[in-house]
Amino acid sequence: MSAGLRGRLLLLLRCCRTVRFAIMVLMSTASEPDPVAAVRDYYEQSAQREVERLGRPADGAIERELHARAFEEHLPSAPARVLDNGGGPGSWTLWLARRGYRVTLTDLSPALLDIARTRVAHASQQQASNVESIAKADARDLSAFPDESFDVVLCLGPFYHLTTETDRRRAVQEAHRVLRPGGLLIVTMMPPYMRLVSTVLEHGSASFTTGAADRILNEGRYDNPRPGRFTGGYLTRPDQVTPFFELHGFRVRRLIASQGVLAWAQTEVAALAQRDPDAYRRLLDLAYTTAGDPSIHGMAGHLLIIAEQSAVQASS
């Protein structure tokens, strides 16, 4: 095949993908499917990928390292009780249980919960004994748990899938209710700009013609109707984070970029870890110490919020 013909075929393939994406976006926004079902389906289809994500050097390894440092700095001493709400395959549940915390894991995805149960069953007896239960639950409805049940609630995922103000308010109120006085709520959220750029890089002009870019910027909504792709996302401006939690009875202790200054260089940082381990460790130290700098939060992939229950929450 000549170079010219090959180039034309590649161009045609890209155009077809763009048109297909545009059609799927338009159909999905017209029908407005149940957002919870779409999110659950995504995690059902990507369950094994979720298991591996925090261990992948060019994807989740930096986030795992910086989150672990933040947890070690801010968590109360074990054996505090922790609700890992939306904890998926149990990666952080196992991390906490290994350190003596008593952990309850919940998630919406049966596939992820099954993986978590298998992983706990294969853990050491001492570690497994610290996992009190694994159950299906929705962040908006924690009625299975009494008031003041936990010292810490982790929500490392649910809040960036709650696309309405009502749902976000219900989730933060439920977290407040099940926390003991002075307990910690630890949440991840997603700012819009990194998602905006990655969307345009992947889908090109269809990002604009379908209105996807406008929805990200103006509504904080990200929906991808393609099977197996991240969808049902709610994107939050960093300056909206602290007022939201303060309104609902929390004091934000720390707000950091989950990958620090390294979100856009994870592949290169992974290569550095192999080439120069000392430089890699020093760079991670730098990334953590500067992760609270507000000037980098807008282009973060995720934000980690550590908030302390401080007052009676606002009523609905």
ZIMOMO-V952201 format. One line per field, one symbol per residue. psi: psi as a letter, one per 40 degrees, with the letter a starting at -180 (. if undefined). A space follows every 10 residues. Layout:
# ZIMOMO-V952201
psi->???
This chain:
# ZIMOMO-V952201
psi->hidddddddd dddddddddd dddddddddd egihdddddd dddddfdddd dedeehdece dddddddddd ddddiiiifi hhhghfebee ddddddddee ihhhhiidhd dddddddddd deiiddddee hdihihihde gfeehiifdi dhhhgfddde eheidddddd dddddddeii heihhhiiih iddddddddd ddebddddde edddddddef hhhhehheih ifihhhhdee dddddddffi hhdhhihdeb eedefddddd dddddgdddd ddddddddde eehdeeddei dihhhhihhe ihiii.
